[in-house]
Amino acid sequence: MDFCGQCGEPTAATGHERCAARAELEPPRYCGRCRRRMVVQVVPTGWSARCVEHGTVTS
């Protein structure tokens, strides 16, 4: 099952239009694989988000 990186809810659920708009401007806050809250660091050149279980995602 996949989860929304913005709200942490399953992506199969409806109503993620607002989350999709936020995803264009903000880094993910939740891991898309396990729904854990990630540690996010924003720097002038991009961002990185780290899940304890699945590692780091960067922009």
KANORZI-V953762 format. One record per pair of residues at least 24 apart in sequence whose C-alpha atoms are under 6 Angstrom apart, sorted by the first residue. I is the first residue (numbers start at 1). GAP is how many residues later the second one is. Records with the same first field share a line. If there is no record, write none. Layout:
BEGIN
I->GAP, GAP
END
This chain:
BEGIN
2->30, 31
3->29, 32
4->28
5->24, 25, 26, 27
8->27
END
